[in-house]
Amino acid sequence: MEKKSYDRVTLKSLKISSYIKLCVVAGLAIGLLVAIFQFVIALLNVTATANIGSIVLTGLPAALMILIITPFLTSFYALFFSLISYPPLLFLLRKMNGIVLEGVFEGAEGNENEGNP
């Protein structure tokens, strides 16, 4: 089996828009995992309830509401987290002289060719 090679980059600074995207996508991923887990638990528990303001749902409608609403809520929370945690992130990046990330990265030259045949 072939070992995959990863690129290494040192992150010294990050635009706030990129940080927000990263946090919101991570929040969505966590929300999907939590929602699927809660959905399965709600299906197993016939008396599952979901309260949305004055509306109270039970059973399958409650399970479906949990599956739909949870990822949006976690993404929304991640948005606020990113806004609050951005200044401390920049401070830490400066003090630690950046952090090394490994993965598959596409450089600026790759972005120029996007959308072109």
C-alpha positions in Angstrom: 0.0 0.0 0.0 1.4 3.4 -1.0 2.0 5.9 1.7 0.4 9.3 0.8 2.7 12.3 1.0 1.4 15.5 2.5 2.6 19.0 2.0 3.7 21.0 5.0 3.0 24.7 5.5 3.6 27.1 8.3 0.5 29.1 9.2 1.7 32.6 10.4 -1.5 34.5 10.0 -5.1 33.8 8.7 -7.7 36.1 7.2 -10.8 36.3 9.4 -13.0 35.2 6.5 -11.0 32.0 6.1 -11.1 31.4 9.9 -14.9 31.9 9.9 -15.3 29.4 7.0 -13.1 26.9 8.8 -15.0 27.2 12.1 -18.4 27.1 10.5 -17.6 24.0 8.4 -16.2 22.3 11.5 -19.3 23.3 13.4 -21.5 21.8 10.6 -19.5 18.6 10.7 -19.9 18.3 14.5 -23.6 19.2 14.2 -24.2 16.4 11.6 -22.5 13.8 13.9 -24.5 15.0 16.9 -27.8 15.2 14.9 -27.4 11.7 13.6 -26.7 10.4 17.0 -29.6 12.2 18.6 -31.9 11.1 15.7 -31.1 7.5 16.3 -31.6 7.9 20.0 -34.9 9.7 19.4 -36.1 6.9 17.1 -35.3 4.4 19.8 -37.1 6.5 22.4 -40.7 6.7 21.3 -41.4 9.6 23.7 -38.8 11.9 22.2 -39.8 15.6 22.4 -38.5 18.7 20.8 -39.5 22.2 22.0 -39.3 25.1 19.6 -40.7 28.1 21.4 -44.3 27.2 22.2 -44.4 24.3 19.7 -43.9 20.9 21.2 -43.2 17.9 18.9 -43.1 14.3 19.9 -42.0 11.0 18.2 -40.9 11.0 14.6 -41.6 14.7 14.0 -39.4 15.5 16.9 -36.6 13.2 15.7 -36.7 14.8 12.2 -36.6 18.3 13.7 -33.6 17.4 15.7 -31.9 16.0 12.5 -32.6 19.3 10.6 -32.1 21.9 13.3 -28.9 20.7 15.1 -26.4 21.2 12.3 -27.7 24.7 11.7 -27.4 25.6 15.4 -23.9 24.2 15.8 -22.8 26.2 12.6 -24.4 29.3 14.1 -22.6 28.7 17.4 -19.3 28.1 15.5 -19.8 31.5 13.8 -19.9 33.3 17.1 -17.0 31.2 18.4 -14.9 32.2 15.4 -15.6 35.9 16.0 -14.7 35.7 19.6 -11.6 33.4 19.2 -10.0 35.2 16.2 -8.0 37.8 18.1 -6.5 35.1 20.6 -5.7 32.9 17.6 -3.7 35.7 15.9 -1.9 36.5 19.2 -1.0 32.8 19.6 0.2 32.5 16.0 2.5 35.5 16.6 3.9 34.2 19.9 4.4 30.6 18.6 5.9 31.9 15.4 3.1 30.1 13.5 2.0 26.5 13.5 2.9 23.8 11.0 0.0 22.2 9.2 0.2 19.0 7.0 -2.2 18.2 4.3 -3.0 18.6 0.6 -2.8 22.3 -0.3 -3.4 24.1 -3.5 -1.3 27.2 -4.0 -2.3 30.5 -5.4 -1.2 29.3 -8.9 -3.9 26.6 -8.7 -6.6 29.2 -8.0 -5.8 31.2 -11.1 -6.8 28.1 -13.3 -10.1 27.5 -11.6 -13.0 27.6 -14.0 -10.7 27.6 -17.0 -10.5 24.5 -19.3 
